[in-house]
Amino acid sequence: MNAVSLQGSFLQLSLCAVAGWLIADLVSGLVHWALDRFGSESTPFFGPVLIRPFREHHDDPRAMTRHDFVETNGASALGGSFLLLFNSEILLFTALGVLAANQCHKWAHARSVPAIVRAAQRLRLILPPAVHRRHHAAPHDRHFCTLSGWCNRSLDFILCR
């Protein structure tokens, strides 16, 4: 492989990473919006497994910081893992973003996070606490994206009219 093809591969992989991260952020926002709007905590299967955790954080935003790794990330792992079956760089990065979305959401609520996480939040690579706080202003009808918040404005424009 020569230097030109290596540069092309790196550029392609970088573009796929950004596209996948954007798609995952959008998916996180759509799922969050849907779980906040439809069904109830008593809806069979979805209620206790998906709807309850999303809605409980409106009353207690820090509740998710008390969940273990599996409770925090299990539903996201199930939701995103099927994308790993496809041989596509964009889908790979989308799957990784979906897998990371709830963890990034949890870090946006945590009082203490590792320095690398705080740096990623400052760089807006993952959801910063200040951006996510906008979602927690009643009536919790804006800023649903939980991975990076990159898609919040576009999604708000479409869903919150």
N, C-alpha and C positions, 0 to 999 in steps of 0.2 A: 504494500500500500504506500503510495507516494504522499508527499506533504499536502498537495492540493486535495486529494481525496480524503485525507485525514481532516483537513479544515472543513471540507464539505460535510463530512460525517458529523463533526462536532457541531457545526451550525445547524444541521438537520436535527440532531438530538436535542440541542438547546431549544429550538423552535417547538419541537414536540413536547419538551418539558413544560414550557410556558403555556402552550395550548392545552395540554392535559391538566395543568394546575388550574387554569381558567375554567375549564369544563367541570372539574371537580368542585371548585368553589360555587359555580352556578348550581350544580346538582345538590350541594349541601344546602344552599339557600332554598331551592324548590322543595326539598324534602322537609326542611325545617318549617317553611311556610305551610305546607300541606298538613304536617302533624300538629301545628298550632291551630289550624282552621277546621279540620275534618275529624269526625269520630270522637270518641271519648275514652277515658281511661278504662271503661268497661267493654270497649269494642273487643270481640274475641281476638286473641293472639296479639294483634297490633296495639291494643290499648295498654296492657301492662308492659309489653316489651319495648314499644317505640313511643307511643303517645305520652304515657306517664313521665318518662324521663325528660322529654322535651318541654312539657308543660310545668313540671315541678320547679324548673329553674327560674320561672317567672316569679314565683313566690319566694324562692330561696335560691338566688343566683349562684351561691357558693356550694349548693348541695352536690353538684357533680364533682367538686374537688374532693369529696369524701368517698367517692366510688373507687373501687379497685380498677386495675387495668382492663380486665375482661368486661366488667359492667360498662365502663366508659367506651370501650372500643369494639365490643362484640358485634353489635348490630351493624356498625360501619364495615367491619371485616366481612361479615356475611354479604352485605350489600355490594361491596366493591370487588370481592374476590373473583366473581364470575368473569370480570373483565380481563383477569390475568390469563384466561384460556385463549385469548386471541393474540395473534402475533402482530402487534402493532405498537410502535413506540408511543403514540399519542394515548392509546388505551392503557398502556402500562403506566404512564405518568398520571392518567386520570384515576386509575385504580389506586395508585399510591396516594394520591390526594384524597380520594374518598376514604381510604383506610386511615389517613391522618386527620381528617376533618374534626372528629369529635375530640381527639386529643388536643388539637389546636384550640378548640372551643373551651376545653377544660383549662388549658393554660391561660386563656384570656380572663378566666375567673380566679385563678390561683394568686395568692398573695406572694408566693415565692416560687420562682422557676429558675432552672439553670441559666447561667450567663449566656449560653449559646441560644437558648430559646428567647431570652429578652432581646438579644441582638437581632434575631430573625423577626421578632415583633416590631422592633424599631425600623427595620428595613422594609416592613410591610410584606415580607415573604409569607408570614403566617399572621393570623388574626391578632391585632393589638387590642389590649383591654379598652382603650379609649374609643376605638371604633365600635366594639361590641356593646359598650354601654348604651349606645343609641337604641339598641334593640330593647333594652330593659326599661326604657321609659314607657309608662303606660300609654297606650293600650297594647304595647308589644307588637306593633303592626309594621315595622320597618327593620331594615338591616338584618336579614335572616341568614346570610352566608356565614359559615363557621370555619372555613379553611383559611382564607386570607382576607376576606371582605372586599376583594377586587370587584366583584360583580354586584355589590349591594346597590349602587346607584341605578344601574340598568334594571335590576330585578325590582327595585322599589318603583321605578317608573312604570313597569309593566303590570305589577300586581297590586299596587297601592294607590289606585286612582279613585 
